[in-house]
């Protein structure tokens, strides 16, 4: 089963920007309650979309430069990347969080 890849300021470019498939990046923190709720959902999605979408997690405390670069102001923030650029985003936990993520992923992989 697929697993989310931990990224940080050092490996963000190689893991996300240069990825050959679309990438979902979860900006999170250990002290964020909503992030703890989102984590298992993100991991589940990583397994379901393995090979179609790369799923990464960036702890904002360990990736402060990258978080600032992408103007992450509240967490969880999910950025959807395609060909190195942010093409969609979810900020915070939505009522239908898992469904919302899957809808955005399906749109992302359909628009090749």
Secondary structure by P-SEA (a helix, b strand, c coil): cbbbbbbccccccccccccccbbbbbbcccccaaaaaaaaaaaaaaaaacccbbbbbbcccccaaaaaaaccccccbbbbbccccccccccccccaaaaaaaaaaaaaaaac
